[in-house]
Amino acid sequence: MNLTTASVENVEYMIEKIKEKLKVLNLGAIKPSHFDENMYEELKEIYELVMKKNSFSPNEMQALAEELGNLRKQ
């Protein structure tokens, strides 16, 4: 997947991969439609961080959830 360009498809892909990696239980809480291309670079940074790590502490999970919440459309 080429994530160098901001697109709806890339946003959807990254959100789905983040949810898989973090094992998000409430799948409705994070939907690709909650994000737009304006926050693409920030979302990509979170995606890259999540993909690099094998496990997350509860504090890290909370921080990631908060960051994703901050990126949501208003």
LUMFIPA-799109 format. One line per 2 residues: for each residue x, y negated, z negated of N, C-alpha, C. Coordinates in nm, 3 decimals, decimal comma. Example, Ala and Ser with C-alpha at 12.3 -4.5 7.8 and 13.67 -1.06 7.14 Angstrom:
BEGIN
1,319:0,569:-0,780:1,230:0,450:-0,780:1,320:0,330:-0,780 | 1,285:0,225:-0,708:1,367:0,106:-0,714:1,290:-0,003:-0,787
// end
This chain:
BEGIN
0,084:0,118:0,000:0,000:0,000:0,000:0,089:-0,124:0,000 | 0,063:-0,215:0,091:0,140:-0,339:0,100:0,069:-0,446:0,017
0,129:-0,480:-0,093:0,067:-0,577:-0,185:0,127:-0,717:-0,172 | 0,198:-0,742:-0,063:0,263:-0,872:-0,048:0,165:-0,982:-0,009
0,050:-0,947:0,045:-0,047:-1,049:0,083:-0,171:-1,041:-0,005 | -0,223:-1,156:-0,038:-0,344:-1,163:-0,121:-0,464:-1,127:-0,035
-0,537:-1,025:-0,078:-0,659:-0,986:-0,008:-0,754:-0,922:-0,108 | -0,880:-0,919:-0,073:-0,980:-0,855:-0,158:-0,946:-0,708:-0,177
-0,902:-0,643:-0,070:-0,867:-0,501:-0,077:-0,753:-0,477:-0,174 | -0,652:-0,564:-0,171:-0,538:-0,547:-0,261:-0,579:-0,572:-0,406
-0,666:-0,669:-0,429:-0,717:-0,695:-0,565:-0,791:-0,570:-0,614 | -0,877:-0,514:-0,531:-0,952:-0,394:-0,569:-0,857:-0,279:-0,600
-0,757:-0,259:-0,516:-0,660:-0,151:-0,535:-0,587:-0,167:-0,669 | -0,536:-0,287:-0,696:-0,459:-0,309:-0,819:-0,547:-0,291:-0,943
-0,669:-0,341:-0,941:-0,758:-0,326:-1,055:-0,787:-0,178:-1,080 | -0,815:-0,103:-0,976:-0,843:0,040:-0,993:-0,723:0,114:-1,049
-0,604:0,082:-1,001:-0,482:0,147:-1,050:-0,454:0,110:-1,196 | -0,477:-0,016:-1,232:-0,458:-0,059:-1,371:-0,555:0,018:-1,461
-0,681:0,029:-1,419:-0,780:0,101:-1,499:-0,741:0,247:-1,516 | -0,692:0,310:-1,410:-0,649:0,450:-1,418:-0,533:0,465:-1,516
-0,434:0,380:-1,503:-0,313:0,391:-1,585:-0,343:0,363:-1,732 | -0,430:0,265:-1,758:-0,462:0,231:-1,896:-0,571:0,320:-1,954
-0,629:0,404:-1,870:-0,737:0,494:-1,913:-0,850:0,413:-1,976 | -0,894:0,312:-1,904:-1,001:0,226:-1,952:-1,128:0,308:-1,967
-1,182:0,309:-2,088:-1,302:0,388:-2,115:-1,428:0,318:-2,066 | -1,435:0,189:-2,087:-1,551:0,113:-2,042:-1,522:0,061:-1,901
-1,546:0,146:-1,801:-1,509:0,113:-1,665:-1,583:-0,009:-1,612 | -1,700:-0,038:-1,668:-1,774:-0,155:-1,625:-1,715:-0,286:-1,675
-1,626:-0,277:-1,774:-1,567:-0,397:-1,831:-1,470:-0,465:-1,735 | -1,407:-0,386:-1,651:-1,311:-0,440:-1,555:-1,353:-0,396:-1,416
-1,402:-0,490:-1,339:-1,445:-0,462:-1,203:-1,367:-0,550:-1,107 | -1,333:-0,497:-0,991:-1,263:-0,580:-0,892:-1,339:-0,708:-0,857
-1,471:-0,705:-0,864:-1,550:-0,823:-0,830:-1,535:-0,935:-0,934 | -1,476:-0,904:-1,048:-1,452:-1,005:-1,151:-1,331:-1,093:-1,119
-1,256:-1,055:-1,017:-1,131:-1,123:-0,985:-1,135:-1,174:-0,841 | -1,062:-1,281:-0,815:-1,053:-1,328:-0,678:-0,907:-1,351:-0,641
-0,888:-1,387:-0,516:-0,752:-1,400:-0,463:-0,676:-1,519:-0,522 | -0,744:-1,613:-0,587:-0,676:-1,727:-0,646:-0,580:-1,686:-0,757
-0,609:-1,577:-0,823:-0,525:-1,529:-0,933:-0,440:-1,409:-0,889 | -0,417:-1,397:-0,761:-0,350:-1,279:-0,706:-0,211:-1,256:-0,766
-0,130:-1,360:-0,771:0,008:-1,342:-0,820:0,009:-1,299:-0,966 | -0,077:-1,357:-1,048:-0,084:-1,319:-1,188:-0,130:-1,175:-1,203
-0,230:-1,138:-1,124:-0,279:-1,001:-1,128:-0,172:-0,903:-1,081 | -0,097:-0,941:-0,981:0,010:-0,855:-0,930:0,118:-0,835:-1,036
0,149:-0,940:-1,113:0,248:-0,927:-1,220:0,201:-0,826:-1,325 | 0,073:-0,834:-1,363:0,018:-0,739:-1,459:0,022:-0,599:-1,401
-0,017:-0,585:-1,276:-0,015:-0,454:-1,208:0,126:-0,394:-1,212 | 0,227:-0,473:-1,175:0,365:-0,423:-1,172:0,412:-0,382:-1,311
0,377:-0,460:-1,413:0,413:-0,426:-1,550:0,350:-0,294:-1,592 | 0,221:-0,280:-1,565:0,148:-0,159:-1,604:0,205:-0,036:-1,532
0,238:-0,050:-1,405:0,287:0,064:-1,329:0,427:0,108:-1,374 | 0,505:0,018:-1,433:0,641:0,050:-1,477:0,643:0,134:-1,605
0,542:0,115:-1,690:0,543:0,179:-1,821:0,466:0,311:-1,821 | 0,511:0,401:-1,907:0,444:0,531:-1,919:0,337:0,532:-2,028
0,356:0,449:-2,129:0,259:0,445:-2,238:0,253:0,303:-2,294 | 0,145:0,277:-2,367:0,121:0,144:-2,421:0,078:0,153:-2,565
0,129:0,062:-2,646:0,087:0,056:-2,786:-0,052:-0,010:-2,790 | -0,123:0,006:-2,901:-0,253:-0,062:-2,912:-0,241:-0,214:-2,894
-0,134:-0,273:-2,946:-0,115:-0,417:-2,929:-0,094:-0,455:-2,783 | -0,019:-0,372:-2,711:0,002:-0,398:-2,569:-0,129:-0,385:-2,491
-0,208:-0,285:-2,526:-0,338:-0,266:-2,460:-0,426:-0,389:-2,483 | -0,427:-0,438:-2,605:-0,507:-0,557:-2,639:-0,458:-0,678:-2,560
-0,328:-0,695:-2,553:-0,271:-0,809:-2,480:-0,304:-0,801:-2,331 | -0,296:-0,683:-2,275:-0,330:-0,666:-2,133:-0,478:-0,694:-2,108
-0,562:-0,645:-2,197:-0,706:-0,670:-2,183:-0,735:-0,820:-2,191 | -0,667:-0,889:-2,281:-0,687:-1,033:-2,294:-0,640:-1,106:-2,169
-0,525:-1,066:-2,115:-0,474:-1,130:-1,994:-0,568:-1,107:-1,876 | -0,618:-0,986:-1,862:-0,715:-0,959:-1,755:-0,841:-1,043:-1,776
-0,882:-1,057:-1,900:-0,998:-1,140:-1,930:-0,975:-1,285:-1,892 | -0,853:-1,334:-1,913:-0,820:-1,472:-1,878:-0,821:-1,495:-1,727
-0,797:-1,389:-1,650:-0,792:-1,402:-1,504:-0,929:-1,388:-1,438 | -1,027:-1,346:-1,515:-1,161:-1,327:-1,456:-1,217:-1,457:-1,402
-1,301:-1,443:-1,300:-1,370:-1,559:-1,243:-1,455:-1,625:-1,351 | -1,466:-1,754:-1,340:-1,548:-1,828:-1,437:-1,693:-1,824:-1,400
// end
